[in-house]
Amino acid sequence: MIIDEKHRQNLLNVARKLKYAWYSVPTYEDGKPTDTYLEYLSLMYNPEIAELIQVLELFPNTLSLIKFAKKVNMEKQELMEKLEDITQNGFVVKFGRQYALPFPLFIHDGPFLIAKTYKSKNGSKFAELGTKYFYEEEYYKKWQNTKDGTPRNRILTVSENIEPGQEIVPAEEVYSIIDQNTDFAVVPCPCRNRAELAGTRKCKDKYPIHNCLLLGPYAKASLEFGDPIIKAITKEEAKELIKEASDLGLVHNTDNKAKNCTIICSCCECCCGHLTGMIKYGNPRAIGKANYLAHVDENLCVACGTCIDRCKFSAIVVNDIAEVNSDKCVGCGLCAVTCPNDAITMRRFEREEVPLDREEIEILD
């Protein structure tokens, strides 16, 4: 909880840094961070810690322990000891002897990635406040789109069923994204975990929680927390994890940029902050579609209806054969993965421009 006005001001200083970063923060119409969000931050940063960490920059920019200690006028060892708990909880990023504020993405999702945090006495409070500002205060709109309406995340296609002879574009296919990296950490799905703690999860008996991937430096940073729930895995294990998620019916997505992607999510239709925007909140740009489209071979299709059960976007109807609505199909490939007659393949269909890279600082005012 927020203890006094000084505590609130220090939390505001932190929130203002987060505000201008990728994903930003929930704000009122006047641009000030909401009281709900500040209360959420107070669960991470008590008055003493809030005063210390406001001098840090956002990850991946870091501050050395020596410079950090000088800025807050404290001995290095004492500072390290004061920060030990919050670095283990992921509330401050620690790379060796370098420190940084977590990115807004991790502020929102981090408490549901680390068992030490979500199993703590504050776990359900994080879920309550996070759910409140995400939906009631409409943070989901910033979560799903940049100010110009560009989706922040995009669907990835699974390659097993890309039509023979069709181009497999490395930036747009899930296994190719994995191949671009050497470090992987498997973490709980923060969306399903948050819903679980809030008591609103509808897919409890359908999908597991522990099958999202962090990539590259973000994988390394998460492993520094030392939490046993976050595990390093090999490239081959990462691909197997993704295949299992596809078979179960989870949709893969990543950052909407062609390189330096940080995460591969395996998403359900009821908990995901992006998919619910498209399915529940009527935002057709809540997530970018893949540049592939499900194609039905009418000679192989027996109109069994398996694809209807697999599609989360109401993109398929079955008459004499399965028929795909190209406007609704997002190109995930779930219908193709389990078609019992191999009647569905994924065909290249240009409709989205994937940025080469995106600046993770965004001017919102």
N, C-alpha and C positions, 0 to 999 in steps of 0.2 A: 504494500500500500504506500501511497505518497504521504510522507511524514510531515513535511512543512513546505513553506513557499520556496525555500532555497533548494530543497530536493526537487520540487516541481520545475524550477528554473533550469537546473542542471539536466533534467530529463528532456526538457524542451530543447536545450542546446544539442543534445544527442539526436533528438527527432528531426531537428532542422538539417543536420548533416545527412540524415537518411532520406529526407524529403526530396532532395535533388538527385538522388541516385535511381538507378534502374529499379522499377516497381514502386518507388516512392513510399508514402505512408498515407493512412486515412486522415483526411483533413475536413474542417468545416468549410463553408462557402468562402470565408475570408482567408482561407489558406493555412490557418493554424491547425497543428496536429490535434486530433480529438482527445477529449478527456479519457475516453475508453482506451485509446492507444497509449497514453501516458501511464495509465494505471497498469496496463500490460507490461510496459517497460519497467515499471517499479518492481514487478515480480522478478526481474532480472538484476536490477541495479539498486541496491540500498543506498541511502544518502552518501555514505563514504565512497562507495564504488562509483556512483554517478558523477561525483565531483572529479574523480581521478580520470575516468575513461573519456570524458568530453574532449580531452586534448588529442585523442587518437584519430587517425584517418580511417576511411573505409577500405576494407580488404578489396583488391589485392595490394593496395598501398599499405605499408607497414612502418612501424616506428621501433627502432632498436631499444632494448632494455635500458641502455646507457642514456639515450636521449629522452626516453620516457621518464626515467627517474629524475633527470635534471628538470624537466618541465613541471613535475609535480613536487619538486623539492623533497625527495625521499630517497633513502638508501636502496640500492638495487635489490638486496636480499629481502628487505622488508616489503618492497613493492611486489616482488615475485610471490611471496607468501600470501599477501592480501589478494592477489589475483588467481591463486591456485584453484579455488573452488569454481569461480565463474569461467575459467578457461576449460575446466573439465566439463562444465555444463554447456559449453559452446557459446556463452554470452559474450566472450571476447575471443578473437582468433589468436592463436599462438603458434608461430612457426619457429621452433628453436628458441632464440632469444629476441624474436621479432613479434610485435603485437599490432592488432588492428581491430576496428569495430567490424562486426559481422555486416554483411550486405543486407538490405531490407528483405530479400528473399529468405535469408537464414533467420532473421529476426522473427518472421512470420512462421516459418516451418521448423526452425531449429528445435524448439521445445518438444516437438513430437518426433524427433529423430533420435534423441539421446535418452536412453532408459533412465539414467540418473535423474533427468529432469521430469519426464512424463510420469514416472512412478513416484515422484516426490509429492509432498502435501499440496504443492501448488499446481500439480498436473491438471486437475479438473478446472481450476481457475483460469489457467492459460487457455484451455479449450473454450470455456464460457466467454471470456473476453475476446479471444480471437474470432470466434464465430459471430459475436455481436458486431464488431467493427467491420468484419468481412462482408456480412450480408446487410445488416440493418443500416450501417453507415456507408454502405456501397463501395467499400474498398475493392470489391471484386471487379469493378469497372477499370480501375487502375491496374489491377492484377492481370486482367485479360488483354488490355490494349494500351499502347502508348498514346500520347496526346493526339497524334495525327491519325489514330484509328488502326495502326498496324498491330496485328496480333503479336503478343510477346512470345508465344510458343507456337509450335507447328507439329502436325502429325507426321510420324515416320511410317514408312511402308516396310512390311516384312518381306524379305527377298525370295523366300522359297517358292512363291507363286507369281513372281514377275514373269510375264510372258516371254518365252524363249525368243531371243533375238532383240528384245527390247533393251534399251540402254539402262543400266543401273547407275544412277548418279550418286556418287559417294556422300554428298551432303544431305541426301534425302532418303537414305535407306538405313535401317536401324543397325545392321551389322557393320556397315561401312563407318558409321559414327564410332562404333566400338573400336574398329581397326585404326582409327586416327589417334587412339590413346594408348597409354601403357600402364596407367594407374587407375584402379577401380575400387570403389567401396560400396558394398550393398547396405542399404539403410531401410528403415521402415518407411512406408508411404505416409508422409505427414498428413495428407488429407484424410485418409481412412483412419489414421491414428487419432487425429483431432476429433473426428466424428464419433469414434469409439468412446473417447473420454467424455464427450458432450452428451452421449447417449442417443445420438441421432443416426448412427450407421445402419443402413438398410442391407448392406451386402455381407454381413458378418459371416453367414454360412456359405458364401459363394466364392469370395476371394481372400487370399492371405494378405497380410499387411507388409511383410518383410520382403519386398522385391523391387525396390527402386535403386537406381545406380547413380552415384556421383562419379565424375570423371576428372582426370588430370589433377591440377593443383587443388581443386575442391575435394577430391577424394583424399589427397594427402592431408589437407587441413582437418578433415573430419576424423581421420585416424589418429591425429594428434590428441584428440579429446580422451583417448584411452578407454572409451566406453565399450564394453564387451558386445553390445548389440550391433555395433558398426564393425563390419568385417572386410578386410582386404580380400579380393578374389582375383583370379587370373583372367586373362582375355577369353580363354575358352570357357571358363565358368560363367563369365558375364553373358556370353552368347547363349549358353544353355539356360540361364535364368530367364533371359528374354524370350526364348522359344517356349519355355514352360508357361510364361505369362500370356503369350499369344494363344497357346492352346486353351488356356482357361477362359479367354475372352477379354483380356485387358488390352487397352489401346495405348500404343507407345507415342510419346511426344518428347520434344526437346526444345532448347532455346531457338528462337527464330533468327538464326544466323548460320552461315555456311561453315564457319570454323570456330574453334575454341568453345565448343558447346560444353556446358558444365554438368548436365544431368540428362538421364533418360528415365522418364517416368513411365510406369505401367498403370494406366488409369482406368477407374471404373466410372460408370455414368452417374452415380448418385453422390459421390463425395468430391470428385475432382473439381478444383476451382475453375478450370478451363472448360471441361466438357459440360459441366452444369450450366455454364454461360450460354452454350449453344443449345443444349437440350431443354433446360428448365427456364432460362431467363430470356430466351429469344434473341440472343446476340449472335448473328451469323458469323461475326468476325472475332468471336471469343477465342478462337484458335485457328491457325492457318492450316488449310487443307494440304494434303500431299499431292504432288504432281503425278499421281497415278490414279487410275479409275478401274473399278471392278468390271471385268468383261466376261459375259456368259457365253459359253459355247453351246449353241442350241442343240447340237447333235449329241452332247454328253449330258445335258441337264435333264433330270427326271422329275423336276418340280416337287422335290421332297420337302422343301421348306426349311431345311437346316440353316440356310443363309439368313432367313428372316429372324430366327432366334438369335443368331450371332450379331446381327447389325443393330447398333445402338442408336442409329440416326434415322431410322425409318426410311432408308434409301432403297429398299427392295420390296417388290411385290411379286407374288407368284400366280401366274395364270397357267397357260400351257407350259411355260418355262419361267424361270426367274428373270425379272426385268429390273434394271438398275436405273435409278433416277440420278443423272449426273450432277444435278444441282445439290442434291443432298449427300451423295457419296463423298466421304472425306479422304478415301484412299488408304485406309489403315490396313486393309488386307485380311481382316479377321474372317470375313465370309469365305475367302479362298482357302485359308489355312485348314479348315475342317470340312470342306465340301467332300462328301463321300464318293463322288464320281469325278473329282478333279475337273469340274466343269467351269470353274471360275479362275481366271488369271488376272493379274494386275497389269494394265496397259498404260504406257506413258501418256499423260494428258496435261499439257502445259496450261497452268492457270494461276500459279503463284510465283512471285519473284522472291527467292531466298537471298537476303542481304549477305554480302561477303563477310561482313562483320558488323557489329553494332557498338556504338559508344555506350558505356554503361553509366554515363552521366546524362541526365535529361533535364533541360530547363522547362519547368512546368508553369512558371508565372510569366 
